Amino acid sequence: MHPMLNIAIRAARKAGDHVIKSLEKPQGIEVANKGNDVVTNIDHEAEAIIIASILKSYPDHCIIAAESGSKEGRDKECQWIIDPVDGTKNFVRGYPHYAISIALRMRGRTEISVVYDPSRNELFTATRGSGAQLNSQRIRVSQPRDLTGTVIATSLPFAAKQFSESYFKTQNAMFVDCDDMRQSGCTALDLCYLAAGRVDGVFKLGQKAWELAAGELIAREAGAICTDFTGNTNYLTSGNIVAGNARVVKPMLAKIREHGGEALAK
């Protein structure tokens, strides 16, 4: 196992244990508004655990974290991207679908990813070029021939409601052809579920880099294609992602071009 992957796994499990233990005393969970989202003291505490674990082994690395922002290190080529609780709205409501997400980018490429679901003790991992795994077992994306019979993971654009009309037109067009859709509230797990064949495609608008960074490598290493809404690979910057096998991505992009208009043209 790659030593940096080992560190990421250790950090994710330690943070996950803290998150789960916090549920024993729900009165100790403090919730605050964060723009269009929410944040808790548990997010901050889990993030601090992850950062401390990483910097103990790699003190010169850079950090981009969902709650505490950027920390510049001397080694500019290594950057960790962290979301301590992806799916905080689920967490605060006691809905057991959220994950710890950690990715390492080296020289601008994502090399290592860990997504840990502490509620189910499911650990998704990937190292670039070495495939994706769930609890140490190799996983692969499904291979449908087109959108017929597929299940697509998506989410309402609560942080980008100005695009809701274009989004719903596109979603409706996809829904006509696919079998069903899922809106789970956790982008990292949606991408991992794609990797594991639990869903067949992902269509997301207005995501943050830390919601995508780990899951997209896991999906790609499991055989998925990941693009932005133009068919390029700028999704970490645009926050818009389409993912699945090539025969699913192609018609999804066609629906976006036809129904998304200028609002979704990035």
ZAGUPA-825768 format. One record per residue: residue number from 1; y, z, x of N, C-alpha, C in turn; residue in one letter. Coordinates in Angstrom, 2 decimals. Layout:
BEGIN
{NUM,{Y,Z,X},{Y,Z,X},{Y,Z,X},"a"};
...
END
This chain:
BEGIN
{1,{-1.20,0.00,0.84},{0.00,0.00,0.00},{1.25,0.00,0.88},"m"};
{2,{2.23,-0.79,0.49},{3.50,-0.84,1.22},{4.13,0.56,1.22},"h"};
{3,{4.57,1.05,2.38},{5.11,2.41,2.44},{6.31,2.63,1.52},"p"};
{4,{7.16,1.62,1.35},{8.31,1.77,0.45},{7.86,1.83,-1.01},"m"};
{5,{6.80,1.11,-1.35},{6.25,1.21,-2.70},{5.72,2.62,-2.94},"l"};
{6,{5.08,3.17,-1.94},{4.55,4.53,-2.05},{5.67,5.53,-2.33},"n"};
{7,{6.78,5.37,-1.63},{7.94,6.26,-1.84},{8.48,6.09,-3.26},"i"};
{8,{8.57,4.84,-3.73},{9.08,4.58,-5.08},{8.18,5.19,-6.14},"a"};
{9,{6.87,5.07,-5.95},{5.93,5.65,-6.91},{6.08,7.17,-6.95},"i"};
{10,{6.17,7.76,-5.78},{6.31,9.22,-5.70},{7.59,9.67,-6.40},"r"};
{11,{8.69,8.94,-6.18},{9.96,9.28,-6.81},{9.89,9.12,-8.32},"a"};
{12,{9.26,8.04,-8.79},{9.15,7.79,-10.23},{8.31,8.86,-10.91},"a"};
{13,{7.21,9.22,-10.31},{6.35,10.24,-10.91},{7.04,11.60,-10.94},"r"};
{14,{7.76,11.92,-9.88},{8.46,13.20,-9.83},{9.54,13.25,-10.91},"k"};
{15,{10.29,12.18,-11.05},{11.32,12.11,-12.10},{10.69,12.14,-13.48},"a"};
{16,{9.57,11.42,-13.65},{8.89,11.40,-14.94},{8.38,12.77,-15.34},"g"};
{17,{7.87,13.51,-14.39},{7.42,14.88,-14.67},{8.59,15.73,-15.16},"d"};
{18,{9.76,15.55,-14.54},{10.94,16.31,-14.94},{11.36,15.94,-16.36},"h"};
{19,{11.33,14.66,-16.67},{11.72,14.20,-18.01},{10.79,14.78,-19.07},"v"};
{20,{9.49,14.70,-18.83},{8.52,15.22,-19.80},{8.65,16.73,-19.96},"i"};
{21,{8.83,17.43,-18.85},{8.95,18.89,-18.91},{10.19,19.31,-19.70},"k"};
{22,{11.25,18.50,-19.65},{12.48,18.84,-20.38},{12.25,18.89,-21.88},"s"};
{23,{11.22,18.19,-22.37},{10.94,18.17,-23.81},{10.38,19.50,-24.30},"l"};
{24,{9.93,20.34,-23.37},{9.44,21.67,-23.76},{10.58,22.55,-24.25},"e"};
{25,{11.81,22.25,-23.81},{12.99,23.00,-24.24},{14.07,22.02,-24.69},"k"};
{26,{13.86,21.42,-25.88},{14.80,20.39,-26.34},{16.22,20.89,-26.51},"p"};
{27,{16.38,22.19,-26.71},{17.73,22.74,-26.85},{18.52,22.63,-25.55},"q"};
{28,{17.83,22.39,-24.45},{18.49,22.24,-23.15},{18.90,20.81,-22.84},"g"};
{29,{18.61,19.88,-23.75},{18.99,18.48,-23.55},{20.39,18.26,-24.11},"i"};
{30,{21.31,17.90,-23.24},{22.71,17.68,-23.63},{22.98,16.19,-23.71},"e"};
{31,{23.48,15.75,-24.87},{23.69,14.32,-25.12},{25.19,14.03,-25.16},"v"};
{32,{25.60,12.98,-24.47},{27.00,12.55,-24.47},{27.07,11.04,-24.70},"a"};
{33,{28.17,10.58,-25.25},{28.37,9.15,-25.44},{28.72,8.50,-24.10},"n"};
{34,{28.24,7.27,-23.94},{28.50,6.51,-22.72},{28.79,5.06,-23.14},"k"};
{35,{30.04,4.82,-23.51},{30.41,3.51,-24.04},{29.67,3.25,-25.33},"g"};
{36,{28.88,2.18,-25.38},{28.07,1.87,-26.54},{26.70,2.53,-26.50},"n"};
{37,{26.46,3.33,-25.49},{25.15,3.94,-25.29},{25.30,5.46,-25.25},"d"};
{38,{24.21,6.14,-24.92},{24.25,7.59,-24.75},{23.66,7.94,-23.39},"v"};
{39,{23.99,9.13,-22.92},{23.43,9.63,-21.66},{23.17,11.12,-21.83},"v"};
{40,{22.20,11.64,-21.12},{21.88,13.07,-21.20},{21.91,13.68,-19.81},"t"};
{41,{21.92,15.00,-19.78},{21.82,15.70,-18.50},{20.48,15.41,-17.82},"n"};
{42,{19.47,15.08,-18.61},{18.16,14.78,-18.03},{18.21,13.46,-17.27},"i"};
{43,{18.97,12.47,-17.80},{19.18,11.22,-17.05},{19.74,11.52,-15.66},"d"};
{44,{20.81,12.34,-15.63},{21.46,12.67,-14.36},{20.51,13.42,-13.43},"h"};
{45,{19.75,14.36,-13.98},{18.84,15.15,-13.14},{17.70,14.30,-12.59},"e"};
{46,{17.15,13.43,-13.45},{16.06,12.55,-12.99},{16.56,11.58,-11.93},"a"};
{47,{17.77,11.07,-12.13},{18.35,10.16,-11.15},{18.54,10.86,-9.80},"e"};
{48,{19.02,12.09,-9.83},{19.21,12.85,-8.59},{17.88,13.07,-7.86},"a"};
{49,{16.82,13.30,-8.62},{15.49,13.48,-8.04},{15.04,12.19,-7.33},"i"};
{50,{15.25,11.05,-8.00},{14.85,9.77,-7.42},{15.63,9.47,-6.14},"i"};
{51,{16.95,9.64,-6.22},{17.80,9.33,-5.06},{17.44,10.23,-3.88},"i"};
{52,{17.25,11.51,-4.15},{16.90,12.44,-3.08},{15.57,12.06,-2.43},"a"};
{53,{14.60,11.65,-3.25},{13.29,11.27,-2.73},{13.39,10.04,-1.84},"s"};
{54,{14.20,9.07,-2.26},{14.35,7.84,-1.49},{15.10,8.10,-0.18},"i"};
{55,{16.24,8.79,-0.29},{17.08,8.99,0.89},{16.44,9.94,1.90},"l"};
{56,{15.49,10.76,1.46},{14.77,11.61,2.40},{14.00,10.76,3.40},"k"};
{57,{13.44,9.65,2.92},{12.67,8.75,3.78},{13.52,7.64,4.38},"s"};
{58,{14.53,7.20,3.62},{15.36,6.06,4.05},{16.84,6.39,3.87},"y"};
{59,{17.36,7.28,4.70},{18.73,7.78,4.51},{19.81,6.73,4.68},"p"};
{60,{19.52,5.60,5.29},{20.53,4.58,5.52},{20.58,3.50,4.44},"d"};
{61,{19.67,3.58,3.45},{19.62,2.56,2.42},{20.75,2.72,1.40},"h"};
{62,{21.10,1.61,0.76},{22.11,1.61,-0.31},{21.45,1.88,-1.65},"c"};
{63,{22.24,2.41,-2.58},{21.75,2.77,-3.91},{22.68,2.20,-4.97},"i"};
{64,{22.11,1.62,-6.02},{22.85,1.34,-7.26},{22.09,2.05,-8.37},"i"};
{65,{22.75,3.04,-8.99},{22.09,3.86,-10.00},{22.85,3.79,-11.32},"a"};
{66,{22.10,3.85,-12.41},{22.68,3.67,-13.74},{23.75,4.70,-14.05},"a"};
{67,{23.58,5.94,-13.58},{24.51,7.00,-13.96},{25.53,7.34,-12.88},"e"};
{68,{25.11,7.34,-11.62},{26.03,7.76,-10.55},{26.67,6.60,-9.81},"s"};
{69,{26.29,5.37,-10.15},{26.94,4.21,-9.54},{26.39,3.87,-8.18},"g"};
{70,{27.25,3.31,-7.33},{26.83,2.79,-6.02},{27.02,3.82,-4.92},"s"};
{71,{26.07,3.85,-4.00},{26.17,4.66,-2.79},{25.90,3.73,-1.61},"k"};
{72,{26.93,3.52,-0.81},{26.80,2.62,0.33},{26.10,3.31,1.50},"e"};
{73,{25.11,2.65,2.04},{24.44,3.15,3.23},{24.71,2.23,4.40},"g"};
{74,{24.29,2.63,5.57},{24.54,1.82,6.77},{23.67,0.55,6.79},"r"};
{75,{22.51,0.63,6.15},{21.62,-0.53,6.10},{21.95,-1.36,4.86},"d"};
{76,{22.80,-2.36,5.02},{23.27,-3.16,3.89},{22.19,-4.10,3.36},"k"};
{77,{21.12,-4.28,4.09},{20.08,-5.23,3.66},{19.10,-4.62,2.68},"e"};
{78,{19.12,-3.29,2.53},{18.17,-2.62,1.64},{18.93,-1.88,0.54},"c"};
{79,{18.66,-2.24,-0.69},{19.38,-1.69,-1.84},{18.39,-1.32,-2.93},"q"};
{80,{18.41,-0.05,-3.32},{17.57,0.44,-4.41},{18.36,0.39,-5.72},"w"};
{81,{17.73,-0.11,-6.77},{18.36,-0.18,-8.10},{17.55,0.72,-9.04},"i"};
{82,{18.24,1.70,-9.63},{17.55,2.79,-10.32},{18.07,2.96,-11.74},"i"};
{83,{17.15,3.05,-12.69},{17.47,3.52,-14.04},{16.57,4.71,-14.31},"d"};
{84,{17.12,5.92,-14.33},{16.26,7.11,-14.41},{15.56,7.26,-15.75},"p"};
{85,{16.20,6.80,-16.83},{15.56,6.79,-18.15},{16.04,5.53,-18.88},"v"};
{86,{15.25,4.49,-18.80},{15.56,3.29,-19.58},{14.99,3.51,-20.97},"d"};
{87,{15.88,3.57,-21.96},{15.48,3.91,-23.32},{15.92,5.30,-23.70},"g"};
{88,{17.12,5.69,-23.24},{17.61,7.06,-23.50},{17.74,7.34,-25.00},"t"};
{89,{18.15,6.35,-25.78},{18.25,6.58,-27.23},{16.91,6.95,-27.83},"k"};
{90,{15.84,6.33,-27.34},{14.50,6.72,-27.79},{14.20,8.15,-27.36},"n"};
{91,{14.50,8.46,-26.10},{14.20,9.78,-25.54},{14.87,10.90,-26.35},"f"};
{92,{16.16,10.74,-26.66},{16.88,11.83,-27.32},{16.41,12.02,-28.76},"v"};
{93,{15.79,11.01,-29.34},{15.29,11.12,-30.71},{13.81,11.51,-30.76},"r"};
{94,{13.23,11.74,-29.60},{11.82,12.11,-29.57},{10.89,10.94,-29.80},"g"};
{95,{11.39,9.74,-29.60},{10.59,8.52,-29.76},{9.99,8.21,-28.40},"y"};
{96,{8.69,8.34,-28.22},{8.08,8.33,-26.88},{7.91,6.93,-26.29},"p"};
{97,{9.04,6.26,-26.08},{9.00,4.92,-25.50},{10.21,4.75,-24.59},"h"};
{98,{10.06,5.13,-23.35},{11.12,5.05,-22.35},{10.45,5.07,-20.98},"y"};
{99,{11.19,4.75,-19.95},{10.55,4.62,-18.64},{11.54,4.87,-17.51},"a"};
{100,{10.99,5.24,-16.37},{11.74,5.34,-15.12},{11.58,4.00,-14.41},"i"};
{101,{12.69,3.41,-13.98},{12.68,2.07,-13.41},{13.32,2.09,-12.02},"s"};
{102,{12.57,1.63,-11.01},{13.04,1.63,-9.63},{12.69,0.29,-8.98},"i"};
{103,{13.70,-0.35,-8.40},{13.46,-1.61,-7.68},{14.12,-1.54,-6.30},"a"};
{104,{13.52,-2.19,-5.34},{14.11,-2.32,-4.00},{14.39,-3.78,-3.73},"l"};
{105,{15.66,-4.08,-3.45},{16.04,-5.43,-3.05},{16.35,-5.43,-1.55},"r"};
{106,{15.81,-6.42,-0.87},{16.02,-6.56,0.57},{16.56,-7.95,0.84},"m"};
{107,{17.72,-7.99,1.48},{18.38,-9.27,1.77},{18.53,-10.14,0.53},"r"};
{108,{18.85,-9.47,-0.59},{19.14,-10.19,-1.83},{17.93,-10.56,-2.67},"g"};
{109,{16.72,-10.15,-2.27},{15.52,-10.45,-3.05},{14.81,-9.16,-3.42},"r"};
{110,{14.34,-9.09,-4.66},{13.60,-7.91,-5.10},{12.21,-7.95,-4.47},"t"};
{111,{11.88,-6.91,-3.73},{10.63,-6.86,-2.99},{9.62,-5.90,-3.60},"e"};
{112,{10.11,-4.81,-4.19},{9.22,-3.76,-4.68},{9.74,-3.28,-6.04},"i"};
{113,{8.82,-3.05,-6.97},{9.21,-2.56,-8.29},{8.22,-1.51,-8.78},"s"};
{114,{8.78,-0.50,-9.44},{7.98,0.52,-10.10},{8.60,0.81,-11.46},"v"};
{115,{7.81,0.75,-12.51},{8.23,1.20,-13.84},{7.18,2.19,-14.32},"v"};
{116,{7.63,3.41,-14.59},{6.69,4.48,-14.96},{7.01,4.99,-16.36},"y"};
{117,{6.01,4.91,-17.22},{6.11,5.45,-18.58},{5.45,6.82,-18.58},"d"};
{118,{6.23,7.91,-18.52},{5.63,9.23,-18.40},{4.93,9.71,-19.67},"p"};
{119,{5.32,9.16,-20.82},{4.69,9.58,-22.07},{3.23,9.13,-22.14},"s"};
{120,{2.94,7.96,-21.58},{1.58,7.40,-21.62},{0.90,7.44,-20.26},"r"};
{121,{1.61,7.94,-19.25},{1.11,7.95,-17.87},{0.69,6.55,-17.44},"n"};
{122,{1.54,5.57,-17.74},{1.29,4.19,-17.33},{2.26,3.83,-16.21},"e"};
{123,{1.69,3.41,-15.09},{2.47,3.07,-13.91},{2.33,1.58,-13.63},"l"};
{124,{3.42,0.85,-13.81},{3.46,-0.58,-13.52},{4.11,-0.76,-12.14},"f"};
{125,{3.48,-1.57,-11.29},{4.01,-1.76,-9.93},{3.89,-3.23,-9.53},"t"};
{126,{4.73,-3.61,-8.58},{4.63,-4.96,-8.00},{5.26,-4.95,-6.62},"a"};
{127,{4.67,-5.73,-5.73},{5.24,-6.06,-4.43},{5.32,-7.57,-4.37},"t"};
{128,{6.45,-8.11,-3.96},{6.65,-9.56,-3.98},{5.55,-10.27,-3.21},"r"};
{129,{4.90,-11.21,-3.89},{3.84,-11.99,-3.28},{2.46,-11.38,-3.38},"g"};
{130,{2.36,-10.18,-3.96},{1.07,-9.49,-4.00},{0.58,-9.18,-5.42},"s"};
{131,{1.24,-9.73,-6.44},{0.80,-9.52,-7.81},{1.34,-8.23,-8.41},"g"};
{132,{1.00,-8.04,-9.69},{1.46,-6.86,-10.45},{0.26,-6.06,-10.91},"a"};
{133,{0.47,-4.76,-11.05},{-0.62,-3.87,-11.43},{-0.17,-2.86,-12.48},"q"};
{134,{-1.12,-2.45,-13.31},{-0.96,-1.33,-14.23},{-2.02,-0.31,-13.89},"l"};
{135,{-1.57,0.87,-13.43},{-2.50,1.93,-13.00},{-3.57,1.36,-12.05},"n"};
{136,{-3.08,0.57,-11.07},{-3.88,0.02,-9.98},{-4.82,-1.12,-10.41},"s"};
{137,{-4.68,-1.59,-11.65},{-5.48,-2.72,-12.11},{-4.59,-3.95,-12.26},"q"};
{138,{-5.06,-5.08,-11.75},{-4.27,-6.32,-11.80},{-3.99,-6.73,-13.23},"r"};
{139,{-2.76,-7.17,-13.50},{-2.38,-7.64,-14.83},{-1.83,-9.06,-14.74},"i"};
{140,{-1.97,-9.81,-15.87},{-1.48,-11.18,-15.94},{-0.85,-11.43,-17.30},"r"};
{141,{0.13,-12.32,-17.33},{0.77,-12.68,-18.59},{-0.22,-13.49,-19.44},"v"};
{142,{0.04,-13.50,-20.75},{-0.77,-14.31,-21.65},{-0.45,-15.79,-21.45},"s"};
{143,{-1.30,-16.66,-21.99},{-1.14,-18.11,-21.77},{-1.15,-18.90,-23.08},"q"};
{144,{-0.25,-18.59,-24.01},{-0.19,-19.41,-25.23},{0.29,-20.82,-24.91},"p"};
{145,{-0.03,-21.77,-25.77},{0.33,-23.17,-25.55},{1.76,-23.47,-25.99},"r"};
{146,{2.28,-22.67,-26.93},{3.65,-22.83,-27.41},{4.03,-21.53,-28.13},"d"};
{147,{5.06,-21.53,-28.95},{5.49,-20.31,-29.63},{4.57,-19.91,-30.78},"l"};
{148,{3.71,-20.81,-31.21},{2.82,-20.51,-32.34},{1.93,-19.31,-32.03},"t"};
{149,{1.97,-18.33,-32.90},{1.12,-17.15,-32.74},{1.60,-16.13,-31.73},"g"};
{150,{2.77,-16.34,-31.16},{3.25,-15.42,-30.11},{3.98,-14.22,-30.70},"t"};
{151,{4.04,-13.17,-29.91},{4.86,-11.98,-30.20},{5.95,-11.93,-29.14},"v"};
{152,{7.21,-11.90,-29.58},{8.36,-11.94,-28.68},{9.06,-10.58,-28.70},"i"};
{153,{9.31,-10.03,-27.53},{10.08,-8.79,-27.41},{11.56,-9.13,-27.29},"a"};
{154,{12.37,-8.48,-28.10},{13.81,-8.72,-28.06},{14.53,-7.41,-28.37},"t"};
{155,{15.83,-7.47,-28.53},{16.59,-6.27,-28.89},{17.91,-6.69,-29.51},"s"};
{156,{18.40,-5.89,-30.42},{19.68,-6.18,-31.03},{20.79,-6.00,-29.99},"l"};
{157,{21.80,-6.87,-30.00},{22.86,-6.80,-28.98},{23.91,-5.72,-29.31},"p"};
{158,{23.47,-4.45,-29.31},{24.37,-3.37,-29.70},{25.54,-3.22,-28.74},"f"};
{159,{25.37,-3.63,-27.50},{26.44,-3.54,-26.51},{27.26,-4.82,-26.42},"a"};
{160,{26.89,-5.81,-27.21},{27.61,-7.10,-27.20},{27.66,-7.65,-28.62},"a"};
{161,{28.18,-6.85,-29.54},{28.15,-7.22,-30.95},{29.01,-8.45,-31.26},"k"};
{162,{29.91,-8.79,-30.33},{30.72,-9.99,-30.54},{29.87,-11.25,-30.53},"q"};
{163,{28.65,-11.14,-29.99},{27.74,-12.28,-29.94},{26.66,-12.21,-31.03},"f"};
{164,{26.80,-11.29,-31.96},{25.72,-11.05,-32.91},{25.41,-12.26,-33.78},"s"};
{165,{26.44,-13.00,-34.20},{26.19,-14.16,-35.07},{25.34,-15.20,-34.36},"e"};
{166,{25.71,-15.52,-33.11},{24.93,-16.49,-32.33},{23.55,-15.96,-32.01},"s"};
{167,{23.47,-14.67,-31.73},{22.18,-14.06,-31.43},{21.23,-14.17,-32.62},"y"};
{168,{21.73,-13.81,-33.81},{20.85,-13.81,-34.99},{20.42,-15.22,-35.37},"f"};
{169,{21.30,-16.20,-35.18},{20.90,-17.59,-35.43},{19.75,-17.99,-34.51},"k"};
{170,{19.88,-17.62,-33.24},{18.83,-17.95,-32.27},{17.55,-17.18,-32.57},"t"};
{171,{17.68,-15.91,-32.86},{16.50,-15.09,-33.18},{15.77,-15.65,-34.40},"q"};
{172,{16.51,-16.00,-35.42},{15.89,-16.55,-36.63},{15.13,-17.84,-36.34},"n"};
{173,{15.74,-18.68,-35.47},{15.08,-19.95,-35.12},{13.78,-19.69,-34.37},"a"};
{174,{13.78,-18.70,-33.48},{12.55,-18.36,-32.76},{11.52,-17.77,-33.71},"m"};
{175,{11.97,-16.94,-34.63},{11.06,-16.25,-35.54},{10.30,-17.22,-36.44},"f"};
{176,{10.94,-18.32,-36.78},{10.28,-19.34,-37.60},{9.02,-19.85,-36.91},"v"};
{177,{9.07,-19.99,-35.60},{7.95,-20.57,-34.85},{6.96,-19.54,-34.32},"d"};
{178,{7.43,-18.33,-33.99},{6.52,-17.34,-33.41},{5.81,-16.56,-34.53},"c"};
{179,{4.93,-15.65,-34.13},{4.19,-14.86,-35.10},{4.95,-13.60,-35.50},"d"};
{180,{5.56,-12.92,-34.53},{6.25,-11.66,-34.82},{7.19,-11.33,-33.67},"d"};
{181,{8.04,-10.32,-33.89},{8.98,-9.86,-32.87},{8.93,-8.35,-32.76},"m"};
{182,{9.26,-7.85,-31.57},{9.28,-6.41,-31.31},{10.65,-6.03,-30.74},"r"};
{183,{11.19,-4.91,-31.23},{12.44,-4.37,-30.69},{12.18,-2.91,-30.33},"q"};
{184,{11.85,-2.69,-29.05},{11.33,-1.39,-28.63},{12.39,-0.42,-28.14},"s"};
{185,{13.54,-0.95,-27.70},{14.58,-0.08,-27.15},{14.41,0.25,-25.68},"g"};
{186,{13.51,-0.46,-24.99},{13.31,-0.22,-23.56},{12.99,-1.54,-22.87},"c"};
{187,{13.99,-2.12,-22.22},{13.83,-3.44,-21.60},{12.81,-3.42,-20.47},"t"};
{188,{12.82,-2.37,-19.66},{11.86,-2.30,-18.55},{10.43,-2.39,-19.05},"a"};
{189,{10.11,-1.67,-20.13},{8.76,-1.72,-20.67},{8.48,-3.04,-21.37},"l"};
{190,{9.49,-3.65,-21.99},{9.27,-4.96,-22.58},{8.79,-5.96,-21.53},"d"};
{191,{9.44,-5.96,-20.36},{9.05,-6.88,-19.29},{7.67,-6.53,-18.73},"l"};
{192,{7.37,-5.24,-18.66},{6.04,-4.83,-18.20},{4.97,-5.18,-19.23},"c"};
{193,{5.30,-5.05,-20.50},{4.35,-5.41,-21.55},{4.10,-6.92,-21.55},"y"};
{194,{5.12,-7.69,-21.20},{4.92,-9.12,-20.99},{3.93,-9.34,-19.85},"l"};
{195,{4.13,-8.63,-18.76},{3.23,-8.77,-17.60},{1.79,-8.43,-17.95},"a"};
{196,{1.61,-7.47,-18.86},{0.27,-7.01,-19.22},{-0.33,-7.78,-20.39},"a"};
{197,{0.40,-8.78,-20.91},{-0.11,-9.58,-22.02},{0.00,-8.90,-23.37},"g"};
{198,{0.75,-7.83,-23.46},{0.93,-7.13,-24.74},{1.93,-7.84,-25.64},"r"};
{199,{2.89,-8.53,-25.04},{3.76,-9.47,-25.74},{3.71,-10.78,-24.96},"v"};
{200,{4.17,-11.85,-25.58},{4.06,-13.17,-24.97},{5.36,-13.72,-24.42},"d"};
{201,{6.48,-13.11,-24.79},{7.78,-13.56,-24.32},{8.81,-12.47,-24.46},"g"};
{202,{9.92,-12.62,-23.74},{11.03,-11.68,-23.81},{12.32,-12.47,-23.95},"v"};
{203,{13.18,-12.02,-24.85},{14.48,-12.65,-25.10},{15.50,-11.54,-25.23},"f"};
{204,{16.39,-11.40,-24.22},{17.32,-10.26,-24.17},{18.73,-10.73,-23.84},"k"};
{205,{19.69,-10.10,-24.47},{21.10,-10.43,-24.29},{21.87,-9.19,-23.84},"l"};
{206,{22.73,-9.35,-22.83},{23.66,-8.29,-22.44},{23.03,-7.08,-21.79},"g"};
{207,{22.02,-7.30,-20.93},{21.36,-6.18,-20.25},{22.06,-5.85,-18.93},"q"};
{208,{21.86,-4.62,-18.47},{22.38,-4.20,-17.18},{21.37,-4.53,-16.08},"k"};
{209,{21.86,-4.68,-14.86},{20.97,-5.03,-13.74},{19.85,-4.01,-13.58},"a"};
{210,{20.15,-2.71,-13.76},{19.13,-1.69,-13.56},{18.10,-1.66,-14.69},"w"};
{211,{18.40,-2.31,-15.83},{17.42,-2.43,-16.89},{16.44,-3.58,-16.63},"e"};
{212,{16.85,-4.52,-15.79},{16.07,-5.72,-15.55},{15.35,-5.75,-14.20},"l"};
{213,{15.96,-5.15,-13.18},{15.56,-5.41,-11.79},{14.08,-5.13,-11.52},"a"};
{214,{13.58,-4.00,-11.95},{12.18,-3.67,-11.66},{11.22,-4.47,-12.54},"a"};
{215,{11.52,-4.53,-13.82},{10.62,-5.20,-14.76},{10.48,-6.69,-14.52},"g"};
{216,{11.57,-7.33,-14.08},{11.48,-8.79,-13.91},{10.56,-9.16,-12.75},"e"};
{217,{10.53,-8.38,-11.67},{9.60,-8.68,-10.58},{8.16,-8.46,-11.04},"l"};
{218,{7.93,-7.39,-11.79},{6.58,-7.14,-12.31},{6.13,-8.29,-13.20},"i"};
{219,{7.03,-8.78,-14.06},{6.69,-9.92,-14.92},{6.41,-11.16,-14.09},"a"};
{220,{7.26,-11.44,-13.10},{7.06,-12.65,-12.28},{5.78,-12.57,-11.47},"r"};
{221,{5.48,-11.40,-10.93},{4.27,-11.26,-10.13},{3.01,-11.34,-11.00},"e"};
{222,{3.18,-11.15,-12.31},{2.06,-11.31,-13.24},{1.96,-12.73,-13.77},"a"};
{223,{2.85,-13.62,-13.30},{2.77,-15.02,-13.66},{3.82,-15.52,-14.61},"g"};
{224,{4.81,-14.70,-14.94},{5.87,-15.12,-15.86},{6.95,-15.90,-15.13},"a"};
{225,{7.64,-16.74,-15.89},{8.89,-17.36,-15.45},{10.02,-16.56,-16.07},"i"};
{226,{11.03,-16.22,-15.27},{12.20,-15.51,-15.77},{13.44,-16.36,-15.51},"c"};
{227,{14.23,-16.60,-16.56},{15.45,-17.38,-16.40},{16.58,-16.72,-17.19},"t"};
{228,{17.82,-17.15,-16.90},{18.92,-16.79,-17.79},{18.93,-17.80,-18.94},"d"};
{229,{19.97,-17.76,-19.78},{19.98,-18.62,-20.96},{20.23,-20.09,-20.65},"f"};
{230,{20.60,-20.40,-19.39},{20.81,-21.79,-18.99},{19.60,-22.37,-18.28},"t"};
{231,{18.57,-21.55,-18.09},{17.39,-22.00,-17.37},{17.45,-21.74,-15.88},"g"};
{232,{18.53,-21.11,-15.42},{18.67,-20.73,-14.01},{18.20,-19.29,-13.81},"n"};
{233,{18.40,-18.76,-12.61},{17.88,-17.42,-12.30},{18.98,-16.39,-12.08},"t"};
{234,{20.07,-16.53,-12.81},{21.22,-15.64,-12.64},{21.20,-14.47,-13.62},"n"};
{235,{20.02,-14.07,-14.09},{19.93,-13.08,-15.16},{20.35,-11.68,-14.73},"y"};
{236,{20.21,-11.32,-13.47},{20.64,-9.99,-13.04},{22.16,-9.85,-13.14},"l"};
{237,{22.88,-10.96,-13.00},{24.34,-10.95,-13.12},{24.79,-11.15,-14.56},"t"};
{238,{24.20,-12.13,-15.25},{24.62,-12.42,-16.63},{24.12,-11.37,-17.61},"s"};
{239,{22.98,-10.74,-17.30},{22.38,-9.78,-18.22},{21.58,-10.41,-19.33},"g"};
{240,{21.45,-11.75,-19.29},{20.70,-12.48,-20.32},{19.41,-13.01,-19.71},"n"};
{241,{18.29,-12.75,-20.38},{17.01,-13.14,-19.79},{16.07,-13.70,-20.85},"i"};
{242,{15.33,-14.72,-20.43},{14.22,-15.28,-21.19},{13.03,-15.26,-20.24},"v"};
{243,{11.89,-14.78,-20.72},{10.73,-14.66,-19.83},{9.45,-14.92,-20.60},"a"};
{244,{8.48,-15.46,-19.88},{7.17,-15.76,-20.46},{6.51,-16.83,-19.60},"g"};
{245,{5.40,-17.38,-20.06},{4.85,-18.50,-19.32},{5.69,-19.74,-19.62},"n"};
{246,{5.51,-20.81,-18.87},{6.38,-21.98,-18.98},{6.37,-22.58,-20.37},"a"};
{247,{5.22,-22.54,-21.05},{5.11,-23.15,-22.37},{5.78,-22.32,-23.46},"r"};
{248,{6.11,-21.07,-23.14},{6.86,-20.22,-24.06},{8.35,-20.27,-23.74},"v"};
{249,{8.68,-20.24,-22.46},{10.08,-20.23,-22.05},{10.80,-21.51,-22.46},"v"};
{250,{10.12,-22.64,-22.31},{10.77,-23.92,-22.62},{11.26,-24.00,-24.06},"k"};
{251,{10.44,-23.72,-25.07},{10.96,-23.77,-26.44},{11.96,-22.67,-26.75},"p"};
{252,{11.86,-21.51,-26.11},{12.84,-20.44,-26.32},{14.21,-20.88,-25.82},"m"};
{253,{14.24,-21.51,-24.64},{15.51,-22.02,-24.11},{16.08,-23.12,-25.01},"l"};
{254,{15.20,-23.93,-25.58},{15.66,-24.99,-26.49},{16.32,-24.39,-27.72},"a"};
{255,{15.76,-23.30,-28.25},{16.35,-22.63,-29.41},{17.72,-22.05,-29.05},"k"};
{256,{17.84,-21.50,-27.85},{19.13,-20.93,-27.42},{20.18,-22.02,-27.30},"i"};
{257,{19.81,-23.15,-26.70},{20.76,-24.27,-26.56},{21.18,-24.80,-27.92},"r"};
{258,{20.25,-24.85,-28.86},{20.54,-25.44,-30.16},{21.34,-24.51,-31.05},"e"};
{259,{21.07,-23.22,-31.01},{21.66,-22.29,-31.98},{22.62,-21.27,-31.35},"h"};
{260,{22.56,-21.09,-30.01},{23.39,-20.06,-29.40},{24.84,-20.45,-29.19},"g"};
{261,{25.08,-21.75,-29.08},{26.45,-22.22,-28.88},{27.04,-21.71,-27.57},"g"};
{262,{28.36,-21.75,-27.47},{29.05,-21.32,-26.26},{28.87,-19.83,-26.00},"e"};
{263,{28.66,-19.07,-27.05},{28.56,-17.60,-26.90},{27.40,-17.21,-26.00},"a"};
{264,{26.29,-17.95,-26.06},{25.11,-17.60,-25.28},{24.86,-18.57,-24.13},"l"};
{265,{25.88,-19.31,-23.75},{25.72,-20.35,-22.72},{25.89,-19.81,-21.31},"a"};
{266,{25.10,-18.79,-20.97},{25.13,-18.27,-19.59},{23.88,-17.45,-19.33},"k"};
END
